[in-house]
Amino acid sequence: RVLSSAAQASAPLPAGRARRTILIIKRALQTRIVLLVLVTVILPAAIVGLGLAAAAARLAGRAILAHPEARRLVGEIFMGLAWQFGLLCAAACGAAAFISHRIAGPLYRFEQWTATVSGGDLTARIRLRPADDLKELALALNQMAAELHSRVRQDRSAAASLAARMTALAQRLDAGANAPLEVLAVAREMDALRADLEKLTRDFVI
């Protein structure tokens, strides 16, 4: 049963029932990712821009910029660079928001799943979209939940069997099992019950 549950858990993750339409799911995490990407993009671009500005400052004192056409050409170059820098920042923001969404979405589902499992529902499984990241982690968590579910079901079945055996023993005692052989049989059955009770939840470290 454990193997079959684990095999089901390791199957491809089904997509969520509904598409996530909210781009910002975990604001703090996604903001940090966007800022990190922006710093990574802006810092090299700023260094290049400062180098160009220094070069323009050196050219300003030379006769090459005395001609109006040359000044116009240099102005157009810097204006184009400024537009490119702005577009680069916008593209970086969009890419960072998209990438962070693919990470923040699964993390949000993980939080919901852990809350559900903590509440006692071991049948809950994590469902991700095809484009989401962290699928390997989701598969591992689903496999863990499937194995826990199987073990708890086995322990519950064993507990039900023990309860039935205890009920049968109680009925035998109520019927007046006072014969020596009958008392000995009941004592042996009680020892067997005690041994089986000790096996319950023995796979768990508590």
C-alpha positions, -999 to +999 in steps of 0.1 A: +000+000+000+029+024+008+045+017-025+014+023-045+007+055-026+043+066-032+040+058-069+008+079-071+026+108-053+055+107-077+033+110-107+032+143-126+016+170-106-019+180-118-025+216-125-045+237-102-082+239-107-080+277-114-054+299-129-038+324-105-047+358-118-030+378-090+006+386-099+017+396-064+010+367-041+038+370-015+046+407-015+077+407+006+094+379-012+086+391-047+097+427-038+131+414-027+135+394-059+125+424-081+149+446-062+177+421-065+172+418-103+170+456-106+203+461-087+219+434-108+208+452-140+211+488-130+245+487-114+264+476-146+243+499-167+250+528-143+287+521-145+286+521-183+265+554-182+290+571-159+318+560-182+300+576-212+293+607-192+330+611-183+339+606-220+313+633-230+328+656-204+362+652-219+349+658-254+331+689-242+363+708-239+375+699-274+368+715-307+350+683-319+318+695-302+320+730-315+300+721-346+263+721-340+258+688-359+283+671-337+265+683-306+232+672-319+246+637-327+260+633-293+227+645-277+208+619-298+232+592-287+228+600-250+190+603-254+189+569-271+210+554-243+186+569-217+156+553-234+174+520-237+182+522-200+146+529-191+134+500-213+159+477-198+148+486-163+111+480-173+119+447-189+139+437-158+110+445-136+086+426-157+109+395-159+116+396-122+079+399-114+071+369-137+099+348-123+090+356-087+054+348-094+064+313-105+082+308-072+058+327-049+028+308-062+041+274-052+053+287-018+018+300-012+004+266-020+029+249+002+018+271+031-019+263+025-010+226+022+010+225+055-019+242+073-043+216+059-021+187+069-015+202+103-052+202+108-053+164+103-061+160+066-035+136+052-053+133+019-044+168+009-019+171-020-001+200-036-013+210-070+009+233-092+005+248-126+025+234-155+047+266-156+054+267-118+088+260-103+096+239-073+079+208-087+106+185-073+099+198-038+061+194-043+066+158-055+087+151-024+061+166-001+033+147-018+052+115-015+058+121+022+021+128+028+011+097+009+034+075+030+021+091+062-014+086+051-008+049+044+009+043+077-018+061+097-045+040+078-026+008+087-024+019+123-061+028+124-070-006+109-048-023+135-064-003+163-098-013+151-088-050+151-074-047+186-106-030+198-126-059+184-104-085+201-107-066+234-145-066+230-144-104+224-123-108+255-146-087+276-176-108+264-157-140+274-150-127+308-186-115+313-197-150+303-179-164+333-147-177+319-135-190+353-121-224+342-083-226+346-077-233+310-100-205+299-083-180+322-049-191+309-062-185+273-075-151+282-042-142+298-023-152+267-046-132+245-041-102+267-003-106+263-008-108+225-029-077+227-003-058+246+024-068+221+002-056+192-005-023+210+032-017+213+035-020+175+012+009+169+030+041+157+063+023+162+075+037+128+072+073+142+099+089+163+081+108+190 
